[in-house]
Amino acid sequence: MKKFLAYAILFVCICSFAKAEENANPESGNNSDAPSEFKHLVDTEVTHQDTSIKVKPGAPPGFEDLANPQTTAVDVYYGDRLVGTTLATYTPETIEFDYPEEIVSLIPRIENFEAVQEALSGPLETNADKLCLTEIQRDCGFLEPAVAGIIFDEGYFRLTVFINAYYLENQNIAYSKFIPESETGFSTIGSNNISFSGNDNEDNYTFASSEIFGYKQSRFRFDWDLSNTKNISVNNISLQNDKSVWTSEAGVFKSSTRNSSFYNEIELLGARLYSSTNTRTDLDYSYSTDIFLFLSSPSVVEIYKDEKLAAAQEYEAGNQQIDTRHLPNGSYPITLRITDSQGVTREEEYFFAKTELLPPKDQPLYFAELGKIGESEQDNLFPKFIDKYFGRAGASYRLQDNLGANFELLQSSDIGVIQGGGVYLGNQYNIQSNLMYSNEGDWGIDLNGQMKKFGSQFNLNYRKVDNNDESNFENEISIIPQSFTQASFSASRAFAGGTINFRARQNKRGENDSVDSIGLQYRRPIYRKNRYQINFNTSGFIEDDDMSINLGLTFTRSANSFQLSSNTRYTYEDNNGITDSDVEYFGNAVYSDQDPTFGKYSLGLHVNDTVSSKSVGARARSQSSLGKMDLLLENIDNETSDDITRYLGNASFSIFSSDKKLAWGGEQRADSGVIIELESDATDSPFEVFVNRQPYGYAETGKSTVIALRSYNEYEIQIKPRGDEIVHFDDRVRRVTLYPGNVETLSWEVSPITILISNAVSEDGSPVEFAKFENTINFAATDAGGWFQIEIADREPLVLSKQGKPLCEIVLPEFEVQQGVAFLDEIVCSPIQDLPKSQ
């Protein structure tokens, strides 16, 4: 039955189509019988050979107004970007700019203005057939004009301009090998850092300050510090200058090594010259020694350099990597003071180095320094310089894409040293090595390797120095450090849905016994959904005669600004034959938030119950335009000793000055930056500052805000309002180039915006139609009835024009503004008096 109905319907359709074709195509071959209302539109001739439809121009009866010229504001696009808005008069076939010279001024890099303006003057084809009607449509939205042409989308009042490449300036590929030279005048930066720690028995602190007085690429640097262990001392007084790839320095400074990690840091009175990649925009290499510590319980690790506290931080139990980011460049011994949860303190010494890796292929790196050797004394402000001289020079080369080599010669009044090494980068592995030998028989080897193979990652580090003269290290300046051996090996890979890590290390210095340890750790997430996560953790560590085994679960819940975490684990410990075991608990609650005034901050509480102690503590962190702070306060109840209360913290802030502007703060410690000045008498709207399109901080009108930034970089700075008020300001991107010591002041004028809606009429009451406002914030014009909507930032008279000629002037009366909007029924536009005819 269904098939029968389908065939019947198909038969009726075929008959209907045949009848319609017969009516439309009588034997006479003309369309004289076509309905009269369509004769003026369609002239159709259908044969077996030609089925085309020919459309006559003109609008159907009753729609003639649509074919008449209409004037309106159109958005002008060039290169798929909005470049402005202008008035234009259009018909279904053509469009004509009221101000073609405006279009030419909006488009960048035009070489022949006259020819392009002439091509865009007069009636232009709309090229509506070139519009892209769907996202998948091809061969549309593009013109190849002889000089210039447009595509006009009447539905969206959007007009796209196209210009022949012959009439445009050549635009080379935007590539800069170096950052531009600085245009910053005289400015100063004072970067300050306070590190402190203490307990019931002792207190330690160090206040360190670096003062830089900069002018373009030159600067005077003055570094000093004050500590409870070494009073006040000056570390650097020097003049520095950057010129292309070369940096020069003269004064009092610490010697720095480019490739080696075998020498002690030496204070010099002299000069040095070196090439670097600081001003390069395409690469940035650096390298520093990784230091790992085995911590059997939560511990505080303090780093001492030159007997002064350089950094302090709390770490959880385990094999922890120590944060050395804030240590200065160079190579020198450091002392790590580790205090565990029971208050037991031990010290370990390491030889620390920060060096540069493979140089760029097109730029070998050279350096040379020469000066008189100095030594720091406990009660002296400046180093004491002795009659010994020190000179060093070297070079690094990239021999191939994956192979580099370096050499170095050192000569002092006491010793001569030669050193050489290389770097090789292979497939998922790299090897770095250096060898050193002196005329006194001292020698050293440094070997590093990393590899990713078989789904695992391996790291190897071995460093050894053999000093033939181990005597009198306390009283003499020694270029070659005391004999030491440091070695570490680690491996990690994914395993059974989690990650397994193995690490072994050895540390031996001088005649002291070697400290050896191995550890194995496994972690696996077993539940993760929405805001909840549960991880399984197990680990085992052996260090000399001590052993620790842990097995536990970690629970974490994150909800908006709150984060709760707890760790419950079973612990077995064997300390030199004394065993103990128990279930340990760790709990932590943190509240984090962000505020335009106070920046990012967090407040936390923690409670720990371990095998040998109980503790409760609080931690506060803040990072705002005023600076950065991290503070910990904790009380520890030990089973084997008295209770102790300890604290530790770090605080940093900077003082910037430029163009007679002085500002305090900076969320990050840096040796360059910008001062944001927002000037306004009528608004206190907050703004967010964007650096290279990333949010970087907040600024308020009437206040100076510091944005600390890394030197040797070019930045794009922009502000965006974050208040409820509509405001007017220059939203263009500002570009600055910063070298060390540069502080650039960027100022904006901010004005509240009023949206005014009204009807402009002439003195005789007729509407002022299709007139352009000359002095409003954005493009604005009246419509056919004289109505308009404009944005204004003041009450200055409004000037209207037609065809580029002043027409009349509106003097604004007093009006009421509600939520940024004002409405006036009618405003009289009076003739402008005494205006030059040229206007």
ZAZALUM-55381 format. One record per residue (C-alpha): residue in one letter; x, y, z. Coordinates in steps of 0.5 Angstrom, whole numbers, plus 500, padded with zeros to 3 digits. Example, Ala and Ser with C-alpha at 12.3 -4.5 7.8 and 13.67 -1.06 7.14 Angstrom:
BEGIN
a525491516;s527498514;
END
This chain:
BEGIN
m500500500;k506505502;k509503495;f503505491;l502512495;a509513493;y509512486;a502516486;i505522489;l511522484;f506521478;v503527480;c509531481;i512529474;c505531471;s505538475;f512540473;a510538465;k504543465;a508548468;e514547463;e508548458;n505554460;a512557461;n515555454;p509556449;e511553442;s512561439;g518561444;n516567447;n514569454;s508574452;d503569456;a507570463;p504574468;s505581467;e507583474;f514579473;k515581465;h519587467;l524583472;v525576468;d526575461;t527567461;e528563455;v528555456;t530550451;h534544451;q540547450;d540554454;t537554461;s540561464;i536566468;k537573466;v535578471;k534585469;p536591473;g532595477;a527594484;p520591484;p515596484;g514598491;f521597493;e524603489;d527607495;l532601497;a535603490;n536610492;p543612495;q543612502;t548615507;t551611513;a557610518;v561604515;d566600519;v573600515;y577593515;y584593512;g588586513;d582583516;r583588522;l578594524;v582601522;g576606523;t569608521;t567613516;l561616512;a559613505;t553613501;y551607497;t546604492;p545596491;e551597486;t556602488;i558605494;e562612495;f566615501;d564622503;y572622506;p576618501;e582622504;e580619511;i581612508;v588613506;s590615512;l587609516;i591604512;p599603514;r605603509;i602606503;e607608498;n603612493;f598616497;e595620491;a594614486;v590610492;q586616494;e584617487;a582610486;l578610492;s574616490;g568617487;p563611486;l566604487;e563597485;t561594492;n563587489;a558584493;d558577489;k565577492;l562576500;c563569503;l557567505;t559561509;e565558513;i567553508;q566557502;r572558498;d575563492;c571569496;g573575500;f579577496;l580582491;e586583486;p585591484;a589594479;v590600484;a585599490;g578596491;i573594496;i568589498;f562592501;d557588506;e551592506;g548587511;y553589517;f555595514;r562593513;l567595508;t574591506;v579595503;f584592498;i590595495;n595592490;a602591493;y605595488;y602601491;l605599498;e612600502;n616593502;q615590509;n620585511;i620579515;a619582522;y626579525;s630582530;k637579533;f638583538;i633588543;p633595541;e637600544;s634603551;e631610550;t630611558;g634617561;f637617568;s633612573;t635609579;i633602582;g634600589;s632592590;n632590597;n631583601;i631581608;s632574610;f631572617;s630565621;g631564629;n628560635;d629560642;n636559642;e639564636;d637569631;n640570624;y638575619;t641578613;f639585609;a642585602;s641591597;s643593590;e643600588;i643601580;f643608577;g642607570;y642611563;k640608557;q645602556;s650604562;r649604569;f653604576;r652599581;f653598588;d651592592;w652591600;d649587605;l648587613;s648581617;n648579624;t654575623;k659579619;n656586620;i656591614;s660590607;v660592600;n660587595;n660591588;i662598586;s663598578;l661602572;q658597567;n656598559;d652594554;k654595547;s651590542;v654583544;w659586549;t659588556;s664592560;e665593567;a670596571;g671597579;v670592585;f667586583;k667578584;s670574578;s665570574;t667564570;r663562564;n665555563;s668552569;s666550576;f673549579;y675555582;n673559588;e670566587;i675572587;e674579589;l678583584;l679591583;g680591576;a676591569;r673585565;l670585558;y666579555;s661577550;s654575552;t647573549;n644578554;t641582548;r639576544;t632575543;d632568540;l636564546;d637564553;y642559556;s644558563;y646552568;s647552575;t648546580;d643541582;i643540590;f638534593;l638533600;f635527604;l630529609;s627524614;s622529617;p620536615;s626541615;v628548615;v634549610;e638555610;i643557605;y650560607;k654564602;d660567605;e658566612;k652570611;l644567610;a643567603;a636564603;a631560608;q626555606;e622549609;y621543606;e617536606;a620530608;g624526602;n629527597;q628534596;q631539591;i634545594;d631552591;t638556589;r634561584;h636567588;l643565589;p648570585;n652568578;g659565580;s662559583;y663558590;p662554596;i656554600;t654551607;l647548608;r644548615;i639543616;t634543622;d629537622;s623537626;q626535632;g631541632;v637537630;t641541626;r647538621;e651542616;e653540609;e658544604;y657544597;f661547591;f656551587;a656554580;k652557575;t655557568;e653558561;l652552556;l652552549;p653558545;p649560539;k652558532;d653565530;q656568536;p662565539;l663567547;y669571549;f671573556;a677577559;e678580566;l684582570;g685585577;k688586583;i686580588;g682582595;e679579601;s673580605;e675582613;q670581618;d670588620;n672592614;l667595610;f671594603;p675588601;k682589603;f686588596;i693585597;d699585592;k697579588;y694579581;f689575577;g688574570;r683570566;a681569559;g677564555;a672562549;s666558547;y665555541;r659552537;l663547533;q656544530;d649544532;n650539537;l657540539;g661545543;a668546546;n671551550;f678553553;e680557559;l687560561;l688563568;q694566571;s695569578;s701571582;d701564585;i698559580;g697558573;v691553570;i689551564;q682548562;g678545557;g671542555;g665540551;v658539550;y655534546;l647534545;g645527542;n638524541;q635525547;y641525551;n647530552;i654530555;q658536558;s665535561;n671539563;l678538565;m682542569;y690542571;s695547574;n702548574;e702546582;g699539580;d692540582;w687537577;g679537577;i674533572;d666535571;l662530568;n654531567;g649527563;q642527562;m638521558;k631520556;k630513553;f626507554;g620511557;s625513563;q629519565;f636519567;n641524570;l648523572;n653528575;y660527578;r665533580;k671532583;v677537585;d684534587;n688540591;n695538592;d696543598;e690542603;s694547608;n692553611;f685554607;e683558613;n688564612;e690564605;i686566599;s686560594;i683560587;i683552587;p678550592;q679545598;s679537595;f672535594;t668529591;q660530589;a656525585;s649523584;f645519580;s637519579;a632515574;s625516574;r619513569;a612511569;f610505573;a603501574;g599508573;g604512577;t611514577;i617511581;n623515582;f630512584;r636517587;a643516589;r648521592;q655522595;n658528598;k665528600;r669534602;g676534604;e678529610;n671529612;d667522611;s663521605;v655522606;d652516602;s645515601;i640512596;g632512596;l626509592;q619513592;y613511588;r607515587;r600514584;p593517584;i588512586;y582517586;r581524582;k574527581;n572534581;r575538587;y578531590;q584527589;i587521593;n594519592;f598513594;n605514596;t611510599;s618511599;g624508602;f631511604;i638509607;e643514609;d649512612;d647508618;d640511618;m634508614;s627510613;i620507610;n614510609;l607508606;g601513606;l595516603;t595524601;f588527600;t587534597;r580538596;s580544593;a574549593;n575556590;s580560595;f580554600;q585548599;l585542604;s590537604;s592531609;n597526609;t596519613;r602514613;y606509617;t613510618;y619506620;e625509622;d632505624;n637511626;n644508628;g640501630;i635505634;t628503631;d621506632;s615506628;d608509628;v602512624;e604520622;y599525621;f600531617;g594536616;n594543612;a589548610;v590554606;y586560604;s588564597;d585570594;q587576590;d585583591;p587590587;t590593593;f593587596;g595583591;k596575591;y596573598;s595566602;l594564609;g595557612;l595553618;h598546619;v598541624;n603535624;d604529629;t610525627;v614519630;s618524634;s615530635;k608534634;s608541631;v603546629;g604552625;a602558621;r604561614;a603567611;r605569604;s603576600;q605578593;s603585591;s605592588;l608593595;g613587595;k613580596;m613576603;d613569606;l613568613;l613562617;l611561625;e612554628;n612551635;i615544636;d614539641;n619534641;e619527645;t627528647;s628535648;d625542650;d619545646;i622550641;t618556637;r622557631;y620562625;l623564618;g622568613;n624572607;a621579604;s623583598;f621590596;s624595591;i624603590;f624605583;s625612580;s624615574;d623622571;k622625578;k617620580;l619615586;a615609587;w615603592;g614596590;g614591585;e611584586;q618581583;r625583585;a628585578;d633590576;s629594571;g621596571;v616601569;i612606573;i605606571;e602613572;l594614571;e592621572;s585623573;d581628577;a574625576;t575618577;d578613581;s577607577;p582601578;f586598572;e589592570;v596592567;f598587562;v605586560;n606582553;r598581553;q599577560;p596580566;y601583571;g598587576;y593593578;a594600578;e589606581;t588613578;g592618582;k598613585;s604611582;t605603581;v611599580;i611593575;a618590576;l621586570;r627583567;s632587564;y635585557;n628585554;e623588550;y616589553;e609591550;i605595556;q597596556;i592597561;k585595561;p579598566;r576593571;g571598575;d564599573;e565606570;i566607563;v572611562;h576614556;f584613555;d589611550;d588604550;r594603545;v600599546;r606602549;r613599548;v619599552;t626596552;l629595559;y637594560;p639593568;g638600571;n632602566;v626605569;e621607564;t615612567;l608611563;s603616564;w595615562;e590621562;v583617564;s577621564;p570618565;i565617559;t558620558;i554617553;l550622550;i543621546;s540627543;n537630536;a541635533;v537641529;s538647525;e536654528;d530653523;g528647527;s530642521;p534636523;v542636521;e542630517;f548626516;a553630519;k560628522;f562630529;e569632529;n571632536;t568626539;i572620542;n570615537;f567616530;a560619530;a555622525;t547624525;d542620522;a537622517;g533625523;g538628526;w539623532;f546621534;q549617540;i556620542;e561618547;i564625550;a569626556;d568633557;r563639556;e566642550;p562645544;l561639539;v563641532;l559638526;s561638519;k559635512;q564634506;g570636510;k567643511;p565645518;l557646518;c555648525;e557648533;i553645539;v554648545;l552643551;p547645556;e547642563;f544635563;e543630568;v547623568;q545617570;q549611570;g554614565;v548616560;a545622558;f538624554;l536630551;d530631547;e533636542;i540640541;v540646537;c546646532;s548654531;p552656525;i560657526;q562664527;d569667524;l572660522;p577660517;k575658510;s580653509;q576649515;
END
